């Protein structure tokens, strides 16, 4: 199994955005030691976009608060637009900004105080296309009293629960005894409601994130589940 994980790491590409050179150098060295291909490290998002030159990478490790005055929402969205996943590297006490990053579509957040092994593990999770459920994510959600939950009906919650759990939409429809077109309509309404509350969920991974955030699904592992309950 470890050989398989090592193989995955060698195939994954990573970019780093942080306005502190020492942080970039440390992350680059750790990622390279873990077998990742670090294709760029830059001080801001415009420099990253120039380095990617219209391309993408598997994971962009993005500093939560850059010194150029840019907003975390804009930074996350610009990186996502390249087709890359975003892992936010944060200072733990910036809960409101962490919440903003998650709402913008970041796949997870890892504190800067974390051991480097934990950071590498988080990169591996995000590189696989998985959601990083951890205490920092849960804390950001729970600490924000303005966190707006989408008002989903019972059937919409049923569809979201099954679909975000991994079932194809056809099987969701079959299990609920509804037409595939009806299940699609429910899914479209669910996405529309999340857009209305400022928490868009265009992909299946995004819907999984929303389902966990809103208690429709538990966390993906024991620690995450405990944190989110």
Helices and strands as residue ranges (DSSP letters): H 2-11, E 13-17, H 21-33, E 37-42, H 45-52, E 59-63, H 72-80, E 85-90, H 95-104, E 108-111, H 116-127, H 135-143, H 154-164, H 169-176, H 180-196, H 204-213, H 222-228
